């Protein structure tokens, strides 16, 4: 199976027998609270809030929303709020984590703390999924948020994390394109050499439960017609699920082009930790935060 729209994904989450609980670190932010309250009201997830209680209550009052005060943990210090939210996950009081109004560096420091964090000893990556108006299904574009210049082994790990996440969401055999600017291996372009190596790993069974092709240009990956014109014979073009960018800059630029210039809807969360972690920008809209809760709840409730 595959998802064509976020509406399909929302219906999946609503049908789960148990609502996942989300611990929100530094929850005193109107967009964040709008998103978590919408998720609560629509039966997506149950929020637990950590942060400056007076500030949170003031925002809730301005939004005209009620919230049980027992589910608000008062902590005005941002670092301690992040630590507390992480501890709620470790204590089994929440199923996934969300960043509110605090710097990513403070948030991640609590997440990766060796003694009390949520790391599992492997690579963490940012799973980002888009609903693009002129594409027929949801599309994963990685990694534009976590790994700056991934090595070949890190690219392999990112692919495996993306595939595992899609399998958890119900996909059968995701199709991945390792993006470069050409479709042929060129020793002077190491990205093409690594793309071919990843495709070979997939063919050899080292990267499982998916189809990986590369090197592959973006236009070929997205269009069967263009791939046919260029003489590319793979099965990924026109039906790709995962676009693996060569570095964080390419992935980040591609994602922002989708949203700002193409009208795409975006959601994302960090994978590779002990639970899904919603880590949107402080400037993200309430809708992006809400959709990120949806995808994280789907993964947490697998």
PyMOL commands that set and color helices and strands:
alter all, ss='L'
color gray80, all
select helices_A, chain A and resi 6-14+30-41+53-63+69-71+78-90+104-112+152-168+190-203+218-222+224-230+248-262+286-300
alter helices_A, ss='H'
color red, helices_A
select strands_A, chain A and resi 20-25+45-51+72-74+96-99+125-131+139-142+174-179+210-216+242-244+265-271+277-278
alter strands_A, ss='S'
color yellow, strands_A
deselect
rebuild
show_as cartoon
